[in-house]
Amino acid sequence: MYSLNQPIAINDAIAAFPTLARETAHPSRSESYAHISTLDVIRAVTNNGPALHGVTVAKVRKADRLGFEKHLLRFRVPSFTWAEESPELVIVNSHDGTSALQAFAGIIRFACANGLIVGTAFEKVRVTHTSLKAPTVIDATYRVLDTFESLGKRVATFKSVALTPAEQADMASKAVALRYPENNAIPFAPAIDPTLALVTRRHDDSPASLWHTLNRIQESVMGGGLRGRRTNLATGRNRNFTLRAVKGIGATVDLNRALFDLADSVAASHGATL
């Protein structure tokens, strides 16, 4: 659920995703686990200015986890909306022990509605469920909101860096590789033409700046659809495959942040001040 222009009514979000109003933690949690309703988090955040614009709830395989799932919330501050983008406060939480409460900075780009979660250069705030209290959550959100001004400068820097076709291709190659980290054992060797990640889907994405290159790559790598071939390392057989969209909340956050870090490294190679 995402609303690009209008905030999402809290009651509508709860009706669609009951886990947001869960008042108790999963039975597997110990007495030391401090539960706070995500509804209380939403109310506390929105009472301080940001408006809810996005909700994603993870799918679970076990029935006993329904209503306790990991979820991701996106809030926008109207006063921080820029001409083409808007920074967002991103909060991840769960009620089953699969995630601490985490807060990140994000960006929504109006041309494509892709939600980019920014990298490690910007603070990630993590609050464990053993110390989770409403004032702690508010403090965490303000620490992220305080990064919005510098985030705007970072986006402006990315827009000012022009990339050659070779630099764009190199960036795309590294981005595609991020889908398959070396420390993640896989039974096949994927091969995708990285230039496919540079395809321009709309006129607004056509500039050769680092910012527009990042957005094209992010949409392709996160959204899937890239075609390639892979070799089964056990049998040596080749087969065609299509890259799937990234849907898991944890994978979405991690890959987004890694892509932003990649853009940071490209900007630094151009001598940009970050």
Secondary structure, DSSP 8 states (H G I E B T S, - for coil): -B-SSS---HHHHHHH-GGGG--S--TTS-TT-----HHHHHHHHHTTS-EEEEEEE---SSGGGTTS--EEEEEE-GGG--SSEEEEEEEEE-SSSS--EEEEEEEEETTTTEEEE--TTS--EEE-TTS--HHHHHHHHHHHHTTHHHHHHHHHHHHH-B--HHHHHHHHHHHHHTTS-TTS--SEEEEE-GGGGG---SGGG-S-BHHHHHHHHHHHHHH---EEEEEETTT--EEEEE------HHHHHHHHHHHHHHHHHHHHHTT---
